[in-house]
Amino acid sequence: MNCVFNQNAVCLRCGQSASAPNIKRNCHPGLGDMVAAGLAAVGITKDRAQAVANAVGVKDCGCAGRQAALNQAGYRLGIGTPPPAESG
């Protein structure tokens, strides 16, 4: 599967950056990314989860935190490619 880049040259699937948005590279999404894509395919999107959270008075649905935690767990199991470490 190839990366799909947004206007900032960041892959929408794996979160890795590219020097040019037209570059073709293999995308290895993490476990959390795969779960999010699977849920979105059956209509359970982050926007809907946030709408439900707002309706019951919760400020944040927690989707991003759970997705990041699943990605980290997946990387330890060898699922997906972790994004490069930020240099700075």
Secondary structure, DSSP 8 states (H G I E B T S, - for coil): -B--B-TTSBBTTT--B-SSTT---B----HHHHHHHHHHHTT--HHHHHHHHHHTT-S---HHHHHHHHHHHHHHHT-S--------
